[in-house]
Amino acid sequence: MGELKDKAKGIGNEIAGNAKQMSDDPDTRAEGAAQETKGEAQNLKGEVKGAFGNKI
């Protein structure tokens, strides 16, 4: 179950990060890039958990 939770959080962060990157404000764009990267890491964590049967 942790696998799906991590993937869902990751997708949410990627979407929010992408939206922030559309801003005219350079600080908001940078924050969006960082949030997107965080989401990608969460997705990867979920995939690893799935591959190892949620034992991580």
mmCIF entry with sequence, helices, sheets and N, C-alpha, C, O atoms, coordinates in Angstrom:
data_MODEL
# 
_entry.id   MODEL 
# 
_entity.id                         1 
_entity.type                       polymer 
_entity.pdbx_number_of_molecules   1 
# 
_entity_poly.entity_id                      1 
_entity_poly.type                           'polypeptide(L)' 
_entity_poly.nstd_linkage                   no 
_entity_poly.nstd_monomer                   no 
_entity_poly.pdbx_seq_one_letter_code       MGELKDKAKGIGNEIAGNAKQMSDDPDTRAEGAAQETKGEAQNLKGEVKGAFGNKI 
_entity_poly.pdbx_seq_one_letter_code_can   MGELKDKAKGIGNEIAGNAKQMSDDPDTRAEGAAQETKGEAQNLKGEVKGAFGNKI 
_entity_poly.pdbx_strand_id                 A 
# 
loop_
_entity_poly_seq.entity_id 
_entity_poly_seq.num 
_entity_poly_seq.mon_id 
_entity_poly_seq.hetero 
1 1  MET n 
1 2  GLY n 
1 3  GLU n 
1 4  LEU n 
1 5  LYS n 
1 6  ASP n 
1 7  LYS n 
1 8  ALA n 
1 9  LYS n 
1 10 GLY n 
1 11 ILE n 
1 12 GLY n 
1 13 ASN n 
1 14 GLU n 
1 15 ILE n 
1 16 ALA n 
1 17 GLY n 
1 18 ASN n 
1 19 ALA n 
1 20 LYS n 
1 21 GLN n 
1 22 MET n 
1 23 SER n 
1 24 ASP n 
1 25 ASP n 
1 26 PRO n 
1 27 ASP n 
1 28 THR n 
1 29 ARG n 
1 30 ALA n 
1 31 GLU n 
1 32 GLY n 
1 33 ALA n 
1 34 ALA n 
1 35 GLN n 
1 36 GLU n 
1 37 THR n 
1 38 LYS n 
1 39 GLY n 
1 40 GLU n 
1 41 ALA n 
1 42 GLN n 
1 43 ASN n 
1 44 LEU n 
1 45 LYS n 
1 46 GLY n 
1 47 GLU n 
1 48 VAL n 
1 49 LYS n 
1 50 GLY n 
1 51 ALA n 
1 52 PHE n 
1 53 GLY n 
1 54 ASN n 
1 55 LYS n 
1 56 ILE n 
# 
_struct_asym.id          A 
_struct_asym.entity_id   1 
# 
loop_
_struct_conf.conf_type_id 
_struct_conf.id 
_struct_conf.pdbx_PDB_helix_id 
_struct_conf.beg_label_comp_id 
_struct_conf.beg_label_asym_id 
_struct_conf.beg_label_seq_id 
_struct_conf.pdbx_beg_PDB_ins_code 
_struct_conf.end_label_comp_id 
_struct_conf.end_label_asym_id 
_struct_conf.end_label_seq_id 
_struct_conf.pdbx_end_PDB_ins_code 
_struct_conf.beg_auth_comp_id 
_struct_conf.beg_auth_asym_id 
_struct_conf.beg_auth_seq_id 
_struct_conf.end_auth_comp_id 
_struct_conf.end_auth_asym_id 
_struct_conf.end_auth_seq_id 
_struct_conf.pdbx_PDB_helix_class 
_struct_conf.details 
_struct_conf.pdbx_PDB_helix_length 
HELX_P HELX_P1 AA1 GLY A 2  ? LYS A 20 ? GLY A 2  LYS A 20 1 ? 19 
HELX_P HELX_P2 AA2 PRO A 26 ? ALA A 51 ? PRO A 26 ALA A 51 1 ? 26 
# 
_struct_conf_type.id          HELX_P 
_struct_conf_type.criteria    ? 
_struct_conf_type.reference   ? 
# 
loop_
_atom_site.group_PDB 
_atom_site.id 
_atom_site.type_symbol 
_atom_site.label_atom_id 
_atom_site.label_alt_id 
_atom_site.label_comp_id 
_atom_site.label_asym_id 
_atom_site.label_entity_id 
_atom_site.label_seq_id 
_atom_site.pdbx_PDB_ins_code 
_atom_site.Cartn_x 
_atom_site.Cartn_y 
_atom_site.Cartn_z 
_atom_site.occupancy 
_atom_site.B_iso_or_equiv 
_atom_site.pdbx_formal_charge 
_atom_site.auth_seq_id 
_atom_site.auth_comp_id 
_atom_site.auth_asym_id 
_atom_site.auth_atom_id 
_atom_site.pdbx_PDB_model_num 
ATOM 1   N N  . MET A 1 1  ? 0.818  -1.198 0.000   1.00 0.00 ? 1  MET A N  1 
ATOM 2   C CA . MET A 1 1  ? 0.000  0.000  0.000   1.00 0.00 ? 1  MET A CA 1 
ATOM 3   C C  . MET A 1 1  ? 0.861  1.260  0.000   1.00 0.00 ? 1  MET A C  1 
ATOM 4   O O  . MET A 1 1  ? 0.469  2.270  -0.585  1.00 0.00 ? 1  MET A O  1 
ATOM 5   N N  . GLY A 1 2  ? 2.003  1.221  0.632   1.00 0.00 ? 2  GLY A N  1 
ATOM 6   C CA . GLY A 1 2  ? 2.882  2.368  0.659   1.00 0.00 ? 2  GLY A CA 1 
ATOM 7   C C  . GLY A 1 2  ? 3.333  2.769  -0.734  1.00 0.00 ? 2  GLY A C  1 
ATOM 8   O O  . GLY A 1 2  ? 3.597  3.939  -1.011  1.00 0.00 ? 2  GLY A O  1 
ATOM 9   N N  . GLU A 1 3  ? 3.413  1.781  -1.594  1.00 0.00 ? 3  GLU A N  1 
ATOM 10  C CA . GLU A 1 3  ? 3.822  2.039  -2.977  1.00 0.00 ? 3  GLU A CA 1 
ATOM 11  C C  . GLU A 1 3  ? 2.853  3.011  -3.648  1.00 0.00 ? 3  GLU A C  1 
ATOM 12  O O  . GLU A 1 3  ? 3.282  3.987  -4.264  1.00 0.00 ? 3  GLU A O  1 
ATOM 13  N N  . LEU A 1 4  ? 1.573  2.754  -3.534  1.00 0.00 ? 4  LEU A N  1 
ATOM 14  C CA . LEU A 1 4  ? 0.567  3.606  -4.173  1.00 0.00 ? 4  LEU A CA 1 
ATOM 15  C C  . LEU A 1 4  ? 0.532  4.991  -3.545  1.00 0.00 ? 4  LEU A C  1 
ATOM 16  O O  . LEU A 1 4  ? 0.332  5.990  -4.237  1.00 0.00 ? 4  LEU A O  1 
ATOM 17  N N  . LYS A 1 5  ? 0.726  5.048  -2.236  1.00 0.00 ? 5  LYS A N  1 
ATOM 18  C CA . LYS A 1 5  ? 0.730  6.331  -1.531  1.00 0.00 ? 5  LYS A CA 1 
ATOM 19  C C  . LYS A 1 5  ? 1.895  7.197  -2.021  1.00 0.00 ? 5  LYS A C  1 
ATOM 20  O O  . LYS A 1 5  ? 1.721  8.388  -2.276  1.00 0.00 ? 5  LYS A O  1 
ATOM 21  N N  . ASP A 1 6  ? 3.077  6.598  -2.151  1.00 0.00 ? 6  ASP A N  1 
ATOM 22  C CA . ASP A 1 6  ? 4.238  7.346  -2.629  1.00 0.00 ? 6  ASP A CA 1 
ATOM 23  C C  . ASP A 1 6  ? 4.041  7.812  -4.064  1.00 0.00 ? 6  ASP A C  1 
ATOM 24  O O  . ASP A 1 6  ? 4.369  8.948  -4.405  1.00 0.00 ? 6  ASP A O  1 
ATOM 25  N N  . LYS A 1 7  ? 3.507  6.937  -4.898  1.00 0.00 ? 7  LYS A N  1 
ATOM 26  C CA . LYS A 1 7  ? 3.282  7.318  -6.292  1.00 0.00 ? 7  LYS A CA 1 
ATOM 27  C C  . LYS A 1 7  ? 2.263  8.445  -6.401  1.00 0.00 ? 7  LYS A C  1 
ATOM 28  O O  . LYS A 1 7  ? 2.434  9.361  -7.205  1.00 0.00 ? 7  LYS A O  1 
ATOM 29  N N  . ALA A 1 8  ? 1.200  8.384  -5.595  1.00 0.00 ? 8  ALA A N  1 
ATOM 30  C CA . ALA A 1 8  ? 0.171  9.430  -5.627  1.00 0.00 ? 8  ALA A CA 1 
ATOM 31  C C  . ALA A 1 8  ? 0.743  10.771 -5.183  1.00 0.00 ? 8  ALA A C  1 
ATOM 32  O O  . ALA A 1 8  ? 0.469  11.801 -5.798  1.00 0.00 ? 8  ALA A O  1 
ATOM 33  N N  . LYS A 1 9  ? 1.534  10.759 -4.122  1.00 0.00 ? 9  LYS A N  1 
ATOM 34  C CA . LYS A 1 9  ? 2.164  11.996 -3.660  1.00 0.00 ? 9  LYS A CA 1 
ATOM 35  C C  . LYS A 1 9  ? 3.114  12.534 -4.728  1.00 0.00 ? 9  LYS A C  1 
ATOM 36  O O  . LYS A 1 9  ? 3.183  13.740 -4.965  1.00 0.00 ? 9  LYS A O  1 
ATOM 37  N N  . GLY A 1 10 ? 3.836  11.632 -5.359  1.00 0.00 ? 10 GLY A N  1 
ATOM 38  C CA . GLY A 1 10 ? 4.777  12.036 -6.393  1.00 0.00 ? 10 GLY A CA 1 
ATOM 39  C C  . GLY A 1 10 ? 4.093  12.688 -7.571  1.00 0.00 ? 10 GLY A C  1 
ATOM 40  O O  . GLY A 1 10 ? 4.550  13.713 -8.079  1.00 0.00 ? 10 GLY A O  1 
ATOM 41  N N  . ILE A 1 11 ? 3.001  12.097 -8.004  1.00 0.00 ? 11 ILE A N  1 
ATOM 42  C CA . ILE A 1 11 ? 2.254  12.658 -9.132  1.00 0.00 ? 11 ILE A CA 1 
ATOM 43  C C  . ILE A 1 11 ? 1.720  14.044 -8.767  1.00 0.00 ? 11 ILE A C  1 
ATOM 44  O O  . ILE A 1 11 ? 1.764  14.969 -9.577  1.00 0.00 ? 11 ILE A O  1 
ATOM 45  N N  . GLY A 1 12 ? 1.217  14.175 -7.540  1.00 0.00 ? 12 GLY A N  1 
ATOM 46  C CA . GLY A 1 12 ? 0.704  15.474 -7.085  1.00 0.00 ? 12 GLY A CA 1 
ATOM 47  C C  . GLY A 1 12 ? 1.794  16.533 -7.082  1.00 0.00 ? 12 GLY A C  1 
ATOM 48  O O  . GLY A 1 12 ? 1.565  17.658 -7.525  1.00 0.00 ? 12 GLY A O  1 
ATOM 49  N N  . ASN A 1 13 ? 2.964  16.189 -6.591  1.00 0.00 ? 13 ASN A N  1 
ATOM 50  C CA . ASN A 1 13 ? 4.068  17.140 -6.565  1.00 0.00 ? 13 ASN A CA 1 
ATOM 51  C C  . ASN A 1 13 ? 4.554  17.489 -7.967  1.00 0.00 ? 13 ASN A C  1 
ATOM 52  O O  . ASN A 1 13 ? 4.909  18.637 -8.232  1.00 0.00 ? 13 ASN A O  1 
ATOM 53  N N  . GLU A 1 14 ? 4.572  16.517 -8.855  1.00 0.00 ? 14 GLU A N  1 
ATOM 54  C CA . GLU A 1 14 ? 4.981  16.796 -10.231 1.00 0.00 ? 14 GLU A CA 1 
ATOM 55  C C  . GLU A 1 14 ? 4.005  17.760 -10.909 1.00 0.00 ? 14 GLU A C  1 
ATOM 56  O O  . GLU A 1 14 ? 4.424  18.689 -11.599 1.00 0.00 ? 14 GLU A O  1 
ATOM 57  N N  . ILE A 1 15 ? 2.717  17.538 -10.712 1.00 0.00 ? 15 ILE A N  1 
ATOM 58  C CA . ILE A 1 15 ? 1.703  18.407 -11.316 1.00 0.00 ? 15 ILE A CA 1 
ATOM 59  C C  . ILE A 1 15 ? 1.816  19.826 -10.759 1.00 0.00 ? 15 ILE A C  1 
ATOM 60  O O  . ILE A 1 15 ? 1.812  20.800 -11.512 1.00 0.00 ? 15 ILE A O  1 
ATOM 61  N N  . ALA A 1 16 ? 1.917  19.932 -9.430  1.00 0.00 ? 16 ALA A N  1 
ATOM 62  C CA . ALA A 1 16 ? 2.035  21.257 -8.811  1.00 0.00 ? 16 ALA A CA 1 
ATOM 63  C C  . ALA A 1 16 ? 3.316  21.949 -9.261  1.00 0.00 ? 16 ALA A C  1 
ATOM 64  O O  . ALA A 1 16 ? 3.319  23.150 -9.532  1.00 0.00 ? 16 ALA A O  1 
ATOM 65  N N  . GLY A 1 17 ? 4.394  21.192 -9.339  1.00 0.00 ? 17 GLY A N  1 
ATOM 66  C CA . GLY A 1 17 ? 5.663  21.764 -9.782  1.00 0.00 ? 17 GLY A CA 1 
ATOM 67  C C  . GLY A 1 17 ? 5.604  22.267 -11.207 1.00 0.00 ? 17 GLY A C  1 
ATOM 68  O O  . GLY A 1 17 ? 6.124  23.339 -11.518 1.00 0.00 ? 17 GLY A O  1 
ATOM 69  N N  . ASN A 1 18 ? 4.972  21.495 -12.070 1.00 0.00 ? 18 ASN A N  1 
ATOM 70  C CA . ASN A 1 18 ? 4.825  21.916 -13.472 1.00 0.00 ? 18 ASN A CA 1 
ATOM 71  C C  . ASN A 1 18 ? 4.000  23.195 -13.571 1.00 0.00 ? 18 ASN A C  1 
ATOM 72  O O  . ASN A 1 18 ? 4.318  24.085 -14.360 1.00 0.00 ? 18 ASN A O  1 
ATOM 73  N N  . ALA A 1 19 ? 2.943  23.286 -12.770 1.00 0.00 ? 19 ALA A N  1 
ATOM 74  C CA . ALA A 1 19 ? 2.101  24.481 -12.789 1.00 0.00 ? 19 ALA A CA 1 
ATOM 75  C C  . ALA A 1 19 ? 2.889  25.705 -12.327 1.00 0.00 ? 19 ALA A C  1 
ATOM 76  O O  . ALA A 1 19 ? 2.768  26.779 -12.917 1.00 0.00 ? 19 ALA A O  1 
ATOM 77  N N  . LYS A 1 20 ? 3.688  25.550 -11.284 1.00 0.00 ? 20 LYS A N  1 
ATOM 78  C CA . LYS A 1 20 ? 4.481  26.669 -10.772 1.00 0.00 ? 20 LYS A CA 1 
ATOM 79  C C  . LYS A 1 20 ? 5.530  27.120 -11.783 1.00 0.00 ? 20 LYS A C  1 
ATOM 80  O O  . LYS A 1 20 ? 5.893  28.296 -11.814 1.00 0.00 ? 20 LYS A O  1 
ATOM 81  N N  . GLN A 1 21 ? 6.013  26.213 -12.598 1.00 0.00 ? 21 GLN A N  1 
ATOM 82  C CA . GLN A 1 21 ? 7.028  26.563 -13.580 1.00 0.00 ? 21 GLN A CA 1 
ATOM 83  C C  . GLN A 1 21 ? 6.469  27.433 -14.706 1.00 0.00 ? 21 GLN A C  1 
ATOM 84  O O  . GLN A 1 21 ? 7.234  27.977 -15.502 1.00 0.00 ? 21 GLN A O  1 
ATOM 85  N N  . MET A 1 22 ? 5.178  27.564 -14.779 1.00 0.00 ? 22 MET A N  1 
ATOM 86  C CA . MET A 1 22 ? 4.540  28.415 -15.796 1.00 0.00 ? 22 MET A CA 1 
ATOM 87  C C  . MET A 1 22 ? 4.455  29.862 -15.337 1.00 0.00 ? 22 MET A C  1 
ATOM 88  O O  . MET A 1 22 ? 4.025  30.724 -16.104 1.00 0.00 ? 22 MET A O  1 
ATOM 89  N N  . SER A 1 23 ? 4.853  30.145 -14.113 1.00 0.00 ? 23 SER A N  1 
ATOM 90  C CA . SER A 1 23 ? 4.764  31.486 -13.537 1.00 0.00 ? 23 SER A CA 1 
ATOM 91  C C  . SER A 1 23 ? 5.762  32.449 -14.181 1.00 0.00 ? 23 SER A C  1 
ATOM 92  O O  . SER A 1 23 ? 6.768  32.032 -14.756 1.00 0.00 ? 23 SER A O  1 
ATOM 93  N N  . ASP A 1 24 ? 5.466  33.723 -14.074 1.00 0.00 ? 24 ASP A N  1 
ATOM 94  C CA . ASP A 1 24 ? 6.386  34.757 -14.537 1.00 0.00 ? 24 ASP A CA 1 
ATOM 95  C C  . ASP A 1 24 ? 7.459  35.056 -13.502 1.00 0.00 ? 24 ASP A C  1 
ATOM 96  O O  . ASP A 1 24 ? 8.487  35.653 -13.824 1.00 0.00 ? 24 ASP A O  1 
ATOM 97  N N  . ASP A 1 25 ? 7.226  34.646 -12.265 1.00 0.00 ? 25 ASP A N  1 
ATOM 98  C CA . ASP A 1 25 ? 8.153  34.916 -11.165 1.00 0.00 ? 25 ASP A CA 1 
ATOM 99  C C  . ASP A 1 25 ? 9.271  33.874 -11.148 1.00 0.00 ? 25 ASP A C  1 
ATOM 100 O O  . ASP A 1 25 ? 8.988  32.680 -11.041 1.00 0.00 ? 25 ASP A O  1 
ATOM 101 N N  . PRO A 1 26 ? 10.533 34.297 -11.252 1.00 0.00 ? 26 PRO A N  1 
ATOM 102 C CA . PRO A 1 26 ? 11.649 33.348 -11.282 1.00 0.00 ? 26 PRO A CA 1 
ATOM 103 C C  . PRO A 1 26 ? 11.756 32.495 -10.003 1.00 0.00 ? 26 PRO A C  1 
ATOM 104 O O  . PRO A 1 26 ? 12.146 31.329 -10.063 1.00 0.00 ? 26 PRO A O  1 
ATOM 105 N N  . ASP A 1 27 ? 11.411 33.078 -8.862  1.00 0.00 ? 27 ASP A N  1 
ATOM 106 C CA . ASP A 1 27 ? 11.461 32.312 -7.608  1.00 0.00 ? 27 ASP A CA 1 
ATOM 107 C C  . ASP A 1 27 ? 10.420 31.199 -7.608  1.00 0.00 ? 27 ASP A C  1 
ATOM 108 O O  . ASP A 1 27 ? 10.692 30.085 -7.159  1.00 0.00 ? 27 ASP A O  1 
ATOM 109 N N  . THR A 1 28 ? 9.240  31.502 -8.108  1.00 0.00 ? 28 THR A N  1 
ATOM 110 C CA . THR A 1 28 ? 8.177  30.495 -8.184  1.00 0.00 ? 28 THR A CA 1 
ATOM 111 C C  . THR A 1 28 ? 8.553  29.397 -9.179  1.00 0.00 ? 28 THR A C  1 
ATOM 112 O O  . THR A 1 28 ? 8.286  28.220 -8.939  1.00 0.00 ? 28 THR A O  1 
ATOM 113 N N  . ARG A 1 29 ? 9.172  29.784 -10.291 1.00 0.00 ? 29 ARG A N  1 
ATOM 114 C CA . ARG A 1 29 ? 9.613  28.775 -11.275 1.00 0.00 ? 29 ARG A CA 1 
ATOM 115 C C  . ARG A 1 29 ? 10.647 27.848 -10.660 1.00 0.00 ? 29 ARG A C  1 
ATOM 116 O O  . ARG A 1 29 ? 10.602 26.637 -10.877 1.00 0.00 ? 29 ARG A O  1 
ATOM 117 N N  . ALA A 1 30 ? 11.582 28.408 -9.893  1.00 0.00 ? 30 ALA A N  1 
ATOM 118 C CA . ALA A 1 30 ? 12.611 27.587 -9.247  1.00 0.00 ? 30 ALA A CA 1 
ATOM 119 C C  . ALA A 1 30 ? 11.979 26.650 -8.221  1.00 0.00 ? 30 ALA A C  1 
ATOM 120 O O  . ALA A 1 30 ? 12.359 25.484 -8.115  1.00 0.00 ? 30 ALA A O  1 
ATOM 121 N N  . GLU A 1 31 ? 11.016 27.168 -7.473  1.00 0.00 ? 31 GLU A N  1 
ATOM 122 C CA . GLU A 1 31 ? 10.313 26.338 -6.491  1.00 0.00 ? 31 GLU A CA 1 
ATOM 123 C C  . GLU A 1 31 ? 9.574  25.201 -7.199  1.00 0.00 ? 31 GLU A C  1 
ATOM 124 O O  . GLU A 1 31 ? 9.546  24.072 -6.710  1.00 0.00 ? 31 GLU A O  1 
ATOM 125 N N  . GLY A 1 32 ? 8.985  25.504 -8.341  1.00 0.00 ? 32 GLY A N  1 
ATOM 126 C CA . GLY A 1 32 ? 8.272  24.493 -9.115  1.00 0.00 ? 32 GLY A CA 1 
ATOM 127 C C  . GLY A 1 32 ? 9.198  23.405 -9.622  1.00 0.00 ? 32 GLY A C  1 
ATOM 128 O O  . GLY A 1 32 ? 8.841  22.227 -9.614  1.00 0.00 ? 32 GLY A O  1 
ATOM 129 N N  . ALA A 1 33 ? 10.388 23.792 -10.064 1.00 0.00 ? 33 ALA A N  1 
ATOM 130 C CA . ALA A 1 33 ? 11.355 22.798 -10.545 1.00 0.00 ? 33 ALA A CA 1 
ATOM 131 C C  . ALA A 1 33 ? 11.771 21.872 -9.405  1.00 0.00 ? 33 ALA A C  1 
ATOM 132 O O  . ALA A 1 33 ? 11.900 20.662 -9.593  1.00 0.00 ? 33 ALA A O  1 
ATOM 133 N N  . ALA A 1 34 ? 11.977 22.446 -8.229  1.00 0.00 ? 34 ALA A N  1 
ATOM 134 C CA . ALA A 1 34 ? 12.354 21.636 -7.073  1.00 0.00 ? 34 ALA A CA 1 
ATOM 135 C C  . ALA A 1 34 ? 11.218 20.701 -6.673  1.00 0.00 ? 34 ALA A C  1 
ATOM 136 O O  . ALA A 1 34 ? 11.454 19.543 -6.328  1.00 0.00 ? 34 ALA A O  1 
ATOM 137 N N  . GLN A 1 35 ? 9.993  21.201 -6.720  1.00 0.00 ? 35 GLN A N  1 
ATOM 138 C CA . GLN A 1 35 ? 8.846  20.371 -6.355  1.00 0.00 ? 35 GLN A CA 1 
ATOM 139 C C  . GLN A 1 35 ? 8.645  19.245 -7.369  1.00 0.00 ? 35 GLN A C  1 
ATOM 140 O O  . GLN A 1 35 ? 8.286  18.129 -6.994  1.00 0.00 ? 35 GLN A O  1 
ATOM 141 N N  . GLU A 1 36 ? 8.872  19.527 -8.630  1.00 0.00 ? 36 GLU A N  1 
ATOM 142 C CA . GLU A 1 36 ? 8.749  18.484 -9.652  1.00 0.00 ? 36 GLU A CA 1 
ATOM 143 C C  . GLU A 1 36 ? 9.798  17.388 -9.411  1.00 0.00 ? 36 GLU A C  1 
ATOM 144 O O  . GLU A 1 36 ? 9.495  16.200 -9.516  1.00 0.00 ? 36 GLU A O  1 
ATOM 145 N N  . THR A 1 37 ? 11.016 17.793 -9.092  1.00 0.00 ? 37 THR A N  1 
ATOM 146 C CA . THR A 1 37 ? 12.078 16.827 -8.812  1.00 0.00 ? 37 THR A CA 1 
ATOM 147 C C  . THR A 1 37 ? 11.721 15.980 -7.594  1.00 0.00 ? 37 THR A C  1 
ATOM 148 O O  . THR A 1 37 ? 11.959 14.773 -7.583  1.00 0.00 ? 37 THR A O  1 
ATOM 149 N N  . LYS A 1 38 ? 11.153 16.607 -6.580  1.00 0.00 ? 38 LYS A N  1 
ATOM 150 C CA . LYS A 1 38 ? 10.716 15.875 -5.383  1.00 0.00 ? 38 LYS A CA 1 
ATOM 151 C C  . LYS A 1 38 ? 9.657  14.832 -5.774  1.00 0.00 ? 38 LYS A C  1 
ATOM 152 O O  . LYS A 1 38 ? 9.687  13.699 -5.293  1.00 0.00 ? 38 LYS A O  1 
ATOM 153 N N  . GLY A 1 39 ? 8.737  15.221 -6.636  1.00 0.00 ? 39 GLY A N  1 
ATOM 154 C CA . GLY A 1 39 ? 7.701  14.293 -7.083  1.00 0.00 ? 39 GLY A CA 1 
ATOM 155 C C  . GLY A 1 39 ? 8.272  13.116 -7.850  1.00 0.00 ? 39 GLY A C  1 
ATOM 156 O O  . GLY A 1 39 ? 7.822  11.982 -7.688  1.00 0.00 ? 39 GLY A O  1 
ATOM 157 N N  . GLU A 1 40 ? 9.259  13.389 -8.681  1.00 0.00 ? 40 GLU A N  1 
ATOM 158 C CA . GLU A 1 40 ? 9.901  12.309 -9.427  1.00 0.00 ? 40 GLU A CA 1 
ATOM 159 C C  . GLU A 1 40 ? 10.587 11.329 -8.474  1.00 0.00 ? 40 GLU A C  1 
ATOM 160 O O  . GLU A 1 40 ? 10.554 10.117 -8.688  1.00 0.00 ? 40 GLU A O  1 
ATOM 161 N N  . ALA A 1 41 ? 11.206 11.861 -7.426  1.00 0.00 ? 41 ALA A N  1 
ATOM 162 C CA . ALA A 1 41 ? 11.865 11.005 -6.434  1.00 0.00 ? 41 ALA A CA 1 
ATOM 163 C C  . ALA A 1 41 ? 10.836 10.165 -5.680  1.00 0.00 ? 41 ALA A C  1 
ATOM 164 O O  . ALA A 1 41 ? 11.079 8.992  -5.395  1.00 0.00 ? 41 ALA A O  1 
ATOM 165 N N  . GLN A 1 42 ? 9.691  10.759 -5.358  1.00 0.00 ? 42 GLN A N  1 
ATOM 166 C CA . GLN A 1 42 ? 8.640  10.005 -4.672  1.00 0.00 ? 42 GLN A CA 1 
ATOM 167 C C  . GLN A 1 42 ? 8.103  8.889  -5.562  1.00 0.00 ? 42 GLN A C  1 
ATOM 168 O O  . GLN A 1 42 ? 7.836  7.786  -5.087  1.00 0.00 ? 42 GLN A O  1 
ATOM 169 N N  . ASN A 1 43 ? 7.946  9.174  -6.838  1.00 0.00 ? 43 ASN A N  1 
ATOM 170 C CA . ASN A 1 43 ? 7.503  8.136  -7.770  1.00 0.00 ? 43 ASN A CA 1 
ATOM 171 C C  . ASN A 1 43 ? 8.500  6.986  -7.814  1.00 0.00 ? 43 ASN A C  1 
ATOM 172 O O  . ASN A 1 43 ? 8.111  5.818  -7.791  1.00 0.00 ? 43 ASN A O  1 
ATOM 173 N N  . LEU A 1 44 ? 9.772  7.315  -7.878  1.00 0.00 ? 44 LEU A N  1 
ATOM 174 C CA . LEU A 1 44 ? 10.814 6.295  -7.905  1.00 0.00 ? 44 LEU A CA 1 
ATOM 175 C C  . LEU A 1 44 ? 10.783 5.470  -6.624  1.00 0.00 ? 44 LEU A C  1 
ATOM 176 O O  . LEU A 1 44 ? 10.918 4.247  -6.666  1.00 0.00 ? 44 LEU A O  1 
ATOM 177 N N  . LYS A 1 45 ? 10.610 6.128  -5.504  1.00 0.00 ? 45 LYS A N  1 
ATOM 178 C CA . LYS A 1 45 ? 10.517 5.421  -4.220  1.00 0.00 ? 45 LYS A CA 1 
ATOM 179 C C  . LYS A 1 45 ? 9.352  4.427  -4.249  1.00 0.00 ? 45 LYS A C  1 
ATOM 180 O O  . LYS A 1 45 ? 9.486  3.295  -3.783  1.00 0.00 ? 45 LYS A O  1 
ATOM 181 N N  . GLY A 1 46 ? 8.216  4.851  -4.794  1.00 0.00 ? 46 GLY A N  1 
ATOM 182 C CA . GLY A 1 46 ? 7.066  3.959  -4.902  1.00 0.00 ? 46 GLY A CA 1 
ATOM 183 C C  . GLY A 1 46 ? 7.336  2.770  -5.804  1.00 0.00 ? 46 GLY A C  1 
ATOM 184 O O  . GLY A 1 46 ? 6.908  1.653  -5.514  1.00 0.00 ? 46 GLY A O  1 
ATOM 185 N N  . GLU A 1 47 ? 8.044  3.009  -6.899  1.00 0.00 ? 47 GLU A N  1 
ATOM 186 C CA . GLU A 1 47 ? 8.378  1.915  -7.810  1.00 0.00 ? 47 GLU A CA 1 
ATOM 187 C C  . GLU A 1 47 ? 9.320  0.914  -7.153  1.00 0.00 ? 47 GLU A C  1 
ATOM 188 O O  . GLU A 1 47 ? 9.176  -0.296 -7.325  1.00 0.00 ? 47 GLU A O  1 
ATOM 189 N N  . VAL A 1 48 ? 10.283 1.429  -6.400  1.00 0.00 ? 48 VAL A N  1 
ATOM 190 C CA . VAL A 1 48 ? 11.223 0.546  -5.706  1.00 0.00 ? 48 VAL A CA 1 
ATOM 191 C C  . VAL A 1 48 ? 10.484 -0.275 -4.654  1.00 0.00 ? 48 VAL A C  1 
ATOM 192 O O  . VAL A 1 48 ? 10.724 -1.474 -4.508  1.00 0.00 ? 48 VAL A O  1 
ATOM 193 N N  . LYS A 1 49 ? 9.588  0.378  -3.926  1.00 0.00 ? 49 LYS A N  1 
ATOM 194 C CA . LYS A 1 49 ? 8.795  -0.353 -2.929  1.00 0.00 ? 49 LYS A CA 1 
ATOM 195 C C  . LYS A 1 49 ? 7.993  -1.467 -3.604  1.00 0.00 ? 49 LYS A C  1 
ATOM 196 O O  . LYS A 1 49 ? 7.903  -2.579 -3.083  1.00 0.00 ? 49 LYS A O  1 
ATOM 197 N N  . GLY A 1 50 ? 7.419  -1.165 -4.754  1.00 0.00 ? 50 GLY A N  1 
ATOM 198 C CA . GLY A 1 50 ? 6.641  -2.169 -5.473  1.00 0.00 ? 50 GLY A CA 1 
ATOM 199 C C  . GLY A 1 50 ? 7.494  -3.326 -5.927  1.00 0.00 ? 50 GLY A C  1 
ATOM 200 O O  . GLY A 1 50 ? 7.063  -4.479 -5.887  1.00 0.00 ? 50 GLY A O  1 
ATOM 201 N N  . ALA A 1 51 ? 8.713  -3.024 -6.361  1.00 0.00 ? 51 ALA A N  1 
ATOM 202 C CA . ALA A 1 51 ? 9.608  -4.075 -6.832  1.00 0.00 ? 51 ALA A CA 1 
ATOM 203 C C  . ALA A 1 51 ? 10.066 -4.990 -5.693  1.00 0.00 ? 51 ALA A C  1 
ATOM 204 O O  . ALA A 1 51 ? 10.323 -6.175 -5.905  1.00 0.00 ? 51 ALA A O  1 
ATOM 205 N N  . PHE A 1 52 ? 10.163 -4.433 -4.490  1.00 0.00 ? 52 PHE A N  1 
ATOM 206 C CA . PHE A 1 52 ? 10.618 -5.212 -3.345  1.00 0.00 ? 52 PHE A CA 1 
ATOM 207 C C  . PHE A 1 52 ? 9.464  -5.636 -2.430  1.00 0.00 ? 52 PHE A C  1 
ATOM 208 O O  . PHE A 1 52 ? 9.691  -6.110 -1.317  1.00 0.00 ? 52 PHE A O  1 
ATOM 209 N N  . GLY A 1 53 ? 8.262  -5.467 -2.893  1.00 0.00 ? 53 GLY A N  1 
ATOM 210 C CA . GLY A 1 53 ? 7.106  -5.917 -2.115  1.00 0.00 ? 53 GLY A CA 1 
ATOM 211 C C  . GLY A 1 53 ? 6.854  -5.090 -0.870  1.00 0.00 ? 53 GLY A C  1 
ATOM 212 O O  . GLY A 1 53 ? 6.448  -5.635 0.157   1.00 0.00 ? 53 GLY A O  1 
ATOM 213 N N  . ASN A 1 54 ? 7.086  -3.782 -0.938  1.00 0.00 ? 54 ASN A N  1 
ATOM 214 C CA . ASN A 1 54 ? 6.820  -2.858 0.170   1.00 0.00 ? 54 ASN A CA 1 
ATOM 215 C C  . ASN A 1 54 ? 7.614  -3.181 1.428   1.00 0.00 ? 54 ASN A C  1 
ATOM 216 O O  . ASN A 1 54 ? 7.164  -2.847 2.524   1.00 0.00 ? 54 ASN A O  1 
ATOM 217 N N  . LYS A 1 55 ? 8.759  -3.807 1.319   1.00 0.00 ? 55 LYS A N  1 
ATOM 218 C CA . LYS A 1 55 ? 9.569  -4.149 2.478   1.00 0.00 ? 55 LYS A CA 1 
ATOM 219 C C  . LYS A 1 55 ? 10.576 -3.062 2.836   1.00 0.00 ? 55 LYS A C  1 
ATOM 220 O O  . LYS A 1 55 ? 11.388 -3.229 3.747   1.00 0.00 ? 55 LYS A O  1 
ATOM 221 N N  . ILE A 1 56 ? 10.515 -1.954 2.116   1.00 0.00 ? 56 ILE A N  1 
ATOM 222 C CA . ILE A 1 56 ? 11.449 -0.843 2.391   1.00 0.00 ? 56 ILE A CA 1 
ATOM 223 C C  . ILE A 1 56 ? 10.773 0.140  3.298   1.00 0.00 ? 56 ILE A C  1 
ATOM 224 O O  . ILE A 1 56 ? 11.368 1.154  3.662   1.00 0.00 ? 56 ILE A O  1 
# 
